Amino acid sequence: TFFDHVVCWCSWLSCFRTSKEEEILDWKRQERSSSSTLSLNIRQQEGRL
């Protein structure tokens, strides 16, 4: 029925949205961890100089 179709669409949309948000959160987390390791590497380089 049309109602079932709408429910399916809504559940799919919410699932897609949460997966996208998790993807963005993962990306931000990776960016933060990579930037922290980058600053750590720079600090180590400065320590060697």
C-alpha distance matrix in Angstrom:
0.0 3.8 5.4 5.3 6.4 8.8 10.1 10.7 12.4 14.4 15.6 16.6 18.3 20.2 21.2 22.4 24.3 26.0 27.0 28.5 30.3 31.7 32.8 34.6 36.2 37.3 38.8 40.6 41.9 43.2 44.8 46.5 47.7 48.9 50.7 52.3 53.6 54.8 56.8 58.1 59.3 61.0 62.7 63.9 65.2 67.1 68.5 70.0 71.6
3.8 0.0 3.8 5.5 5.0 6.3 8.7 9.8 10.4 12.3 14.3 15.2 16.3 18.3 19.8 20.8 22.3 24.3 25.6 26.6 28.4 30.1 31.1 32.6 34.3 35.8 37.0 38.6 40.2 41.5 42.9 44.6 46.1 47.3 48.8 50.6 52.0 53.0 54.9 56.4 57.6 59.1 60.9 62.3 63.5 65.2 66.8 68.3 69.8
5.4 3.8 0.0 3.8 5.3 5.1 6.2 8.6 9.7 10.5 12.3 14.1 15.1 16.5 18.2 19.7 20.9 22.6 24.2 25.5 26.8 28.5 30.0 31.4 32.7 34.3 35.8 37.2 38.6 40.2 41.7 43.1 44.6 46.1 47.5 49.1 50.6 51.8 53.6 55.0 56.4 57.9 59.5 61.0 62.3 64.0 65.4 67.1 68.6
5.3 5.5 3.8 0.0 3.8 5.4 5.1 6.1 8.5 9.8 10.5 12.1 14.0 15.3 16.3 18.0 19.8 21.1 22.4 24.0 25.6 26.9 28.3 30.1 31.4 32.6 34.3 36.0 37.1 38.5 40.2 41.7 43.0 44.4 46.1 47.6 48.9 50.2 52.2 53.4 54.7 56.4 58.0 59.3 60.7 62.5 63.8 65.4 67.1
6.4 5.0 5.3 3.8 0.0 3.8 5.5 5.1 6.1 8.6 10.0 10.4 12.0 14.2 15.2 16.2 18.1 20.0 20.9 22.2 24.1 25.6 26.6 28.3 30.0 31.2 32.5 34.3 35.7 37.0 38.5 40.2 41.6 42.7 44.4 46.1 47.4 48.5 50.5 51.9 53.1 54.7 56.5 57.7 59.0 60.8 62.3 63.7 65.3
8.8 6.3 5.1 5.4 3.8 0.0 3.8 5.4 5.0 6.0 8.6 9.7 10.3 12.1 14.0 15.0 16.2 18.2 19.8 20.7 22.2 24.1 25.3 26.6 28.2 29.8 31.1 32.6 34.1 35.6 36.9 38.5 40.1 41.4 42.8 44.5 46.1 47.1 48.9 50.4 51.7 53.2 54.9 56.4 57.6 59.2 60.8 62.4 63.9
10.1 8.7 6.2 5.1 5.5 3.8 0.0 3.8 5.4 5.1 6.1 8.5 9.7 10.6 12.1 14.0 15.2 16.5 18.2 19.8 21.0 22.5 24.1 25.6 26.8 28.3 30.0 31.4 32.6 34.3 35.8 37.2 38.6 40.1 41.7 43.1 44.6 45.9 47.7 49.0 50.4 52.1 53.5 54.9 56.4 58.1 59.4 61.1 62.8
10.7 9.8 8.6 6.1 5.1 5.4 3.8 0.0 3.8 5.5 5.2 6.1 8.5 10.0 10.5 12.1 14.1 15.5 16.4 18.1 19.9 21.0 22.3 24.2 25.6 26.7 28.3 30.1 31.2 32.5 34.3 35.9 37.1 38.4 40.2 41.7 43.0 44.3 46.3 47.5 48.7 50.5 52.1 53.3 54.7 56.5 57.9 59.4 61.1
12.4 10.4 9.7 8.5 6.1 5.0 5.4 3.8 0.0 3.8 5.5 5.1 6.0 8.6 9.8 10.3 12.1 14.2 15.2 16.2 18.1 19.8 20.7 22.3 24.1 25.4 26.6 28.3 29.8 31.1 32.5 34.3 35.7 36.8 38.4 40.2 41.6 42.6 44.6 46.0 47.2 48.7 50.5 51.9 53.1 54.8 56.4 57.9 59.4
14.4 12.3 10.5 9.8 8.6 6.0 5.1 5.5 3.8 0.0 3.8 5.4 5.0 6.1 8.5 9.7 10.4 12.2 14.1 15.1 16.3 18.2 19.7 20.9 22.3 24.0 25.4 26.8 28.2 29.9 31.2 32.6 34.2 35.7 37.1 38.6 40.3 41.4 43.1 44.5 46.0 47.5 49.0 50.6 51.9 53.5 55.0 56.7 58.2
15.6 14.3 12.3 10.5 10.0 8.6 6.1 5.2 5.5 3.8 0.0 3.8 5.4 5.2 6.0 8.5 9.8 10.6 12.2 14.1 15.3 16.4 18.1 19.9 20.9 22.3 24.1 25.6 26.6 28.2 30.0 31.3 32.6 34.1 35.8 37.1 38.6 40.0 41.8 43.0 44.4 46.1 47.6 48.9 50.4 52.1 53.4 55.1 56.8
16.6 15.2 14.1 12.1 10.4 9.7 8.5 6.1 5.1 5.4 3.8 0.0 3.8 5.5 5.0 6.0 8.5 10.0 10.5 12.1 14.2 15.3 16.2 18.2 19.8 20.8 22.3 24.2 25.4 26.6 28.3 30.0 31.2 32.4 34.2 35.8 37.0 38.2 40.3 41.5 42.7 44.4 46.1 47.4 48.7 50.5 51.9 53.4 55.1
18.3 16.3 15.1 14.0 12.0 10.3 9.7 8.5 6.0 5.0 5.4 3.8 0.0 3.8 5.4 5.0 6.1 8.6 9.9 10.4 12.2 14.2 15.1 16.4 18.2 19.7 20.8 22.4 24.0 25.4 26.7 28.4 30.0 31.1 32.6 34.3 35.8 36.8 38.7 40.2 41.5 42.9 44.6 46.1 47.3 49.0 50.6 52.2 53.6
20.2 18.3 16.5 15.3 14.2 12.1 10.6 10.0 8.6 6.1 5.2 5.5 3.8 0.0 3.8 5.4 5.0 6.2 8.6 9.8 10.5 12.2 14.0 15.2 16.3 18.1 19.7 20.9 22.2 24.0 25.4 26.7 28.2 29.8 31.2 32.6 34.3 35.6 37.2 38.6 40.1 41.6 43.1 44.6 46.1 47.6 49.0 50.8 52.4
21.2 19.8 18.2 16.3 15.2 14.0 12.1 10.5 9.8 8.5 6.0 5.0 5.4 3.8 0.0 3.8 5.4 5.3 6.2 8.6 9.9 10.6 12.2 14.3 15.3 16.3 18.2 19.9 20.8 22.3 24.1 25.6 26.7 28.2 30.0 31.3 32.6 34.1 36.0 37.1 38.5 40.2 41.7 43.0 44.5 46.3 47.5 49.1 50.9
22.4 20.8 19.7 18.0 16.2 15.0 14.0 12.1 10.3 9.7 8.5 6.0 5.0 5.4 3.8 0.0 3.8 5.6 5.2 6.1 8.6 9.9 10.4 12.3 14.1 15.1 16.3 18.3 19.7 20.8 22.3 24.2 25.5 26.5 28.3 30.0 31.3 32.3 34.4 35.8 36.9 38.5 40.3 41.6 42.8 44.6 46.1 47.6 49.2
24.3 22.3 20.9 19.8 18.1 16.2 15.2 14.1 12.1 10.4 9.8 8.5 6.1 5.0 5.4 3.8 0.0 3.8 5.5 5.1 6.1 8.6 9.7 10.5 12.2 14.1 15.2 16.4 18.1 19.7 20.9 22.4 24.1 25.4 26.7 28.4 30.0 31.0 32.8 34.3 35.7 37.1 38.7 40.3 41.6 43.1 44.7 46.4 47.8
26.0 24.3 22.6 21.1 20.0 18.2 16.5 15.5 14.2 12.2 10.6 10.0 8.6 6.2 5.3 5.6 3.8 0.0 3.8 5.4 5.0 6.1 8.5 9.8 10.3 12.0 14.0 15.1 16.1 18.0 19.6 20.7 22.1 23.8 25.3 26.6 28.2 29.6 31.3 32.5 34.1 35.7 37.1 38.5 40.1 41.7 42.9 44.7 46.4
27.0 25.6 24.2 22.4 20.9 19.8 18.2 16.4 15.2 14.1 12.2 10.5 9.9 8.6 6.2 5.2 5.5 3.8 0.0 3.8 5.5 5.0 6.1 8.7 9.7 10.3 12.1 14.1 15.0 16.2 18.1 19.7 20.7 22.0 23.9 25.4 26.6 27.9 30.0 31.1 32.3 34.2 35.7 36.9 38.4 40.2 41.5 43.0 44.8
28.5 26.6 25.5 24.0 22.2 20.7 19.8 18.1 16.2 15.1 14.1 12.1 10.4 9.8 8.6 6.1 5.1 5.4 3.8 0.0 3.8 5.4 4.9 6.2 8.6 9.7 10.4 12.3 14.0 15.1 16.3 18.2 19.8 20.7 22.2 24.1 25.5 26.4 28.4 29.9 31.1 32.5 34.3 35.8 36.9 38.6 40.2 41.8 43.2
30.3 28.4 26.8 25.6 24.1 22.2 21.0 19.9 18.1 16.3 15.3 14.2 12.2 10.5 9.9 8.6 6.1 5.0 5.5 3.8 0.0 3.8 5.3 5.1 6.1 8.5 9.7 10.5 12.1 14.0 15.1 16.3 18.1 19.6 20.8 22.3 24.1 25.2 26.8 28.3 29.9 31.2 32.7 34.4 35.7 37.2 38.7 40.5 42.0
31.7 30.1 28.5 26.9 25.6 24.1 22.5 21.0 19.8 18.2 16.4 15.3 14.2 12.2 10.6 9.9 8.6 6.1 5.0 5.4 3.8 0.0 3.8 5.4 4.9 6.0 8.4 9.7 10.2 12.0 13.9 15.0 16.1 17.9 19.6 20.7 22.2 23.7 25.5 26.5 28.1 29.8 31.2 32.5 34.1 35.8 37.0 38.7 40.5
32.8 31.1 30.0 28.3 26.6 25.3 24.1 22.3 20.7 19.7 18.1 16.2 15.1 14.0 12.2 10.4 9.7 8.5 6.1 4.9 5.3 3.8 0.0 3.8 5.5 5.1 6.1 8.6 9.8 10.4 12.1 14.1 15.2 16.2 18.1 19.8 20.9 22.0 24.1 25.4 26.5 28.2 30.0 31.2 32.5 34.3 35.8 37.2 38.8
34.6 32.6 31.4 30.1 28.3 26.6 25.6 24.2 22.3 20.9 19.9 18.2 16.4 15.2 14.3 12.3 10.5 9.8 8.7 6.2 5.1 5.4 3.8 0.0 3.8 5.4 5.0 6.1 8.5 9.7 10.3 12.2 14.1 15.1 16.2 18.1 19.8 20.5 22.3 24.0 25.3 26.6 28.3 29.9 31.1 32.6 34.3 36.0 37.3
36.2 34.3 32.7 31.4 30.0 28.2 26.8 25.6 24.1 22.3 20.9 19.8 18.2 16.3 15.3 14.1 12.2 10.3 9.7 8.6 6.1 4.9 5.5 3.8 0.0 3.8 5.4 5.1 6.0 8.5 9.7 10.4 12.1 14.0 15.1 16.3 18.2 19.6 21.0 22.3 24.1 25.5 26.8 28.4 30.0 31.4 32.7 34.6 36.2
37.3 35.8 34.3 32.6 31.2 29.8 28.3 26.7 25.4 24.0 22.3 20.8 19.7 18.1 16.3 15.1 14.1 12.0 10.3 9.7 8.5 6.0 5.1 5.4 3.8 0.0 3.8 5.5 5.0 6.0 8.5 9.8 10.4 12.0 14.0 15.2 16.3 17.9 19.8 20.8 22.2 24.0 25.5 26.7 28.2 30.0 31.2 32.8 34.6
38.8 37.0 35.8 34.3 32.5 31.1 30.0 28.3 26.6 25.4 24.1 22.3 20.8 19.7 18.2 16.3 15.2 14.0 12.1 10.4 9.7 8.4 6.1 5.0 5.4 3.8 0.0 3.8 5.4 5.1 6.1 8.6 9.9 10.3 12.0 14.1 15.2 16.0 18.2 19.7 20.7 22.2 24.1 25.4 26.5 28.3 29.9 31.4 32.9
40.6 38.6 37.2 36.0 34.3 32.6 31.4 30.1 28.3 26.8 25.6 24.2 22.4 20.9 19.9 18.3 16.4 15.1 14.1 12.3 10.5 9.7 8.6 6.1 5.1 5.5 3.8 0.0 3.8 5.4 5.0 6.1 8.6 9.8 10.4 12.1 14.2 14.9 16.4 18.1 19.7 20.8 22.3 24.1 25.4 26.8 28.4 30.2 31.6
41.9 40.2 38.6 37.1 35.7 34.1 32.6 31.2 29.8 28.2 26.6 25.4 24.0 22.2 20.8 19.7 18.1 16.1 15.0 14.0 12.1 10.2 9.8 8.5 6.0 5.0 5.4 3.8 0.0 3.8 5.4 5.1 6.1 8.5 9.8 10.5 12.3 14.0 15.4 16.4 18.3 19.9 21.0 22.5 24.2 25.7 26.9 28.8 30.5
43.2 41.5 40.2 38.5 37.0 35.6 34.3 32.5 31.1 29.9 28.2 26.6 25.4 24.0 22.3 20.8 19.7 18.0 16.2 15.1 14.0 12.0 10.4 9.7 8.5 6.0 5.1 5.4 3.8 0.0 3.8 5.4 5.1 5.9 8.4 9.8 10.5 11.9 14.1 15.0 16.2 18.1 19.7 20.8 22.2 24.1 25.4 26.9 28.6
44.8 42.9 41.7 40.2 38.5 36.9 35.8 34.3 32.5 31.2 30.0 28.3 26.7 25.4 24.1 22.3 20.9 19.6 18.1 16.3 15.1 13.9 12.1 10.3 9.7 8.5 6.1 5.0 5.4 3.8 0.0 3.8 5.5 5.1 6.0 8.5 9.9 10.2 12.2 14.0 15.1 16.3 18.1 19.7 20.8 22.3 24.1 25.7 27.0
46.5 44.6 43.1 41.7 40.2 38.5 37.2 35.9 34.3 32.6 31.3 30.0 28.4 26.7 25.6 24.2 22.4 20.7 19.7 18.2 16.3 15.0 14.1 12.2 10.4 9.8 8.6 6.1 5.1 5.4 3.8 0.0 3.8 5.5 5.1 6.1 8.6 9.7 10.6 12.2 14.2 15.3 16.4 18.3 19.9 21.0 22.4 24.5 25.9
47.7 46.1 44.6 43.0 41.6 40.1 38.6 37.1 35.7 34.2 32.6 31.2 30.0 28.2 26.7 25.5 24.1 22.1 20.7 19.8 18.1 16.1 15.2 14.1 12.1 10.4 9.9 8.6 6.1 5.1 5.5 3.8 0.0 3.8 5.5 5.1 6.2 8.5 10.0 10.4 12.3 14.2 15.2 16.4 18.3 19.9 20.9 22.7 24.6
48.9 47.3 46.1 44.4 42.7 41.4 40.1 38.4 36.8 35.7 34.1 32.4 31.1 29.8 28.2 26.5 25.4 23.8 22.0 20.7 19.6 17.9 16.2 15.1 14.0 12.0 10.3 9.8 8.5 5.9 5.1 5.5 3.8 0.0 3.8 5.4 5.1 6.0 8.7 9.6 10.4 12.3 14.1 15.1 16.3 18.3 19.7 21.1 22.7
50.7 48.8 47.5 46.1 44.4 42.8 41.7 40.2 38.4 37.1 35.8 34.2 32.6 31.2 30.0 28.3 26.7 25.3 23.9 22.2 20.8 19.6 18.1 16.2 15.1 14.0 12.0 10.4 9.8 8.4 6.0 5.1 5.5 3.8 0.0 3.8 5.5 4.8 6.2 8.5 9.7 10.4 12.2 14.1 15.1 16.4 18.2 20.0 21.2
52.3 50.6 49.1 47.6 46.1 44.5 43.1 41.7 40.2 38.6 37.1 35.8 34.3 32.6 31.3 30.0 28.4 26.6 25.4 24.1 22.3 20.7 19.8 18.1 16.3 15.2 14.1 12.1 10.5 9.8 8.5 6.1 5.1 5.4 3.8 0.0 3.8 5.3 5.2 6.1 8.6 9.9 10.5 12.3 14.2 15.3 16.4 18.6 20.2
53.6 52.0 50.6 48.9 47.4 46.1 44.6 43.0 41.6 40.3 38.6 37.0 35.8 34.3 32.6 31.3 30.0 28.2 26.6 25.5 24.1 22.2 20.9 19.8 18.2 16.3 15.2 14.2 12.3 10.5 9.9 8.6 6.2 5.1 5.5 3.8 0.0 3.8 5.5 4.8 6.1 8.6 9.6 10.3 12.2 14.1 15.0 16.5 18.6
54.8 53.0 51.8 50.2 48.5 47.1 45.9 44.3 42.6 41.4 40.0 38.2 36.8 35.6 34.1 32.3 31.0 29.6 27.9 26.4 25.2 23.7 22.0 20.5 19.6 17.9 16.0 14.9 14.0 11.9 10.2 9.7 8.5 6.0 4.8 5.3 3.8 0.0 3.8 5.3 5.1 6.3 8.6 9.9 10.6 12.4 14.2 15.5 16.9
56.8 54.9 53.6 52.2 50.5 48.9 47.7 46.3 44.6 43.1 41.8 40.3 38.7 37.2 36.0 34.4 32.8 31.3 30.0 28.4 26.8 25.5 24.1 22.3 21.0 19.8 18.2 16.4 15.4 14.1 12.2 10.6 10.0 8.7 6.2 5.2 5.5 3.8 0.0 3.8 5.4 5.0 6.1 8.6 9.7 10.5 12.2 14.3 15.4
58.1 56.4 55.0 53.4 51.9 50.4 49.0 47.5 46.0 44.5 43.0 41.5 40.2 38.6 37.1 35.8 34.3 32.5 31.1 29.9 28.3 26.5 25.4 24.0 22.3 20.8 19.7 18.1 16.4 15.0 14.0 12.2 10.4 9.6 8.5 6.1 4.8 5.3 3.8 0.0 3.8 5.4 5.0 6.2 8.7 9.9 10.5 12.6 14.6
59.3 57.6 56.4 54.7 53.1 51.7 50.4 48.7 47.2 46.0 44.4 42.7 41.5 40.1 38.5 36.9 35.7 34.1 32.3 31.1 29.9 28.1 26.5 25.3 24.1 22.2 20.7 19.7 18.3 16.2 15.1 14.2 12.3 10.4 9.7 8.6 6.1 5.1 5.4 3.8 0.0 3.8 5.4 5.0 6.2 8.6 9.7 10.7 12.6
61.0 59.1 57.9 56.4 54.7 53.2 52.1 50.5 48.7 47.5 46.1 44.4 42.9 41.6 40.2 38.5 37.1 35.7 34.2 32.5 31.2 29.8 28.2 26.6 25.5 24.0 22.2 20.8 19.9 18.1 16.3 15.3 14.2 12.3 10.4 9.9 8.6 6.3 5.0 5.4 3.8 0.0 3.8 5.4 5.0 6.2 8.5 9.9 10.8
62.7 60.9 59.5 58.0 56.5 54.9 53.5 52.1 50.5 49.0 47.6 46.1 44.6 43.1 41.7 40.3 38.7 37.1 35.7 34.3 32.7 31.2 30.0 28.3 26.8 25.5 24.1 22.3 21.0 19.7 18.1 16.4 15.2 14.1 12.2 10.5 9.6 8.6 6.1 5.0 5.4 3.8 0.0 3.8 5.4 5.1 6.2 8.8 10.1
63.9 62.3 61.0 59.3 57.7 56.4 54.9 53.3 51.9 50.6 48.9 47.4 46.1 44.6 43.0 41.6 40.3 38.5 36.9 35.8 34.4 32.5 31.2 29.9 28.4 26.7 25.4 24.1 22.5 20.8 19.7 18.3 16.4 15.1 14.1 12.3 10.3 9.9 8.6 6.2 5.0 5.4 3.8 0.0 3.8 5.4 4.9 6.4 8.9
65.2 63.5 62.3 60.7 59.0 57.6 56.4 54.7 53.1 51.9 50.4 48.7 47.3 46.1 44.5 42.8 41.6 40.1 38.4 36.9 35.7 34.1 32.5 31.1 30.0 28.2 26.5 25.4 24.2 22.2 20.8 19.9 18.3 16.3 15.1 14.2 12.2 10.6 9.7 8.7 6.2 5.0 5.4 3.8 0.0 3.8 5.3 5.2 6.5
67.1 65.2 64.0 62.5 60.8 59.2 58.1 56.5 54.8 53.5 52.1 50.5 49.0 47.6 46.3 44.6 43.1 41.7 40.2 38.6 37.2 35.8 34.3 32.6 31.4 30.0 28.3 26.8 25.7 24.1 22.3 21.0 19.9 18.3 16.4 15.3 14.1 12.4 10.5 9.9 8.6 6.2 5.1 5.4 3.8 0.0 3.8 5.4 5.2
68.5 66.8 65.4 63.8 62.3 60.8 59.4 57.9 56.4 55.0 53.4 51.9 50.6 49.0 47.5 46.1 44.7 42.9 41.5 40.2 38.7 37.0 35.8 34.3 32.7 31.2 29.9 28.4 26.9 25.4 24.1 22.4 20.9 19.7 18.2 16.4 15.0 14.2 12.2 10.5 9.7 8.5 6.2 4.9 5.3 3.8 0.0 3.8 5.6
70.0 68.3 67.1 65.4 63.7 62.4 61.1 59.4 57.9 56.7 55.1 53.4 52.2 50.8 49.1 47.6 46.4 44.7 43.0 41.8 40.5 38.7 37.2 36.0 34.6 32.8 31.4 30.2 28.8 26.9 25.7 24.5 22.7 21.1 20.0 18.6 16.5 15.5 14.3 12.6 10.7 9.9 8.8 6.4 5.2 5.4 3.8 0.0 3.8
71.6 69.8 68.6 67.1 65.3 63.9 62.8 61.1 59.4 58.2 56.8 55.1 53.6 52.4 50.9 49.2 47.8 46.4 44.8 43.2 42.0 40.5 38.8 37.3 36.2 34.6 32.9 31.6 30.5 28.6 27.0 25.9 24.6 22.7 21.2 20.2 18.6 16.9 15.4 14.6 12.6 10.8 10.1 8.9 6.5 5.2 5.6 3.8 0.0
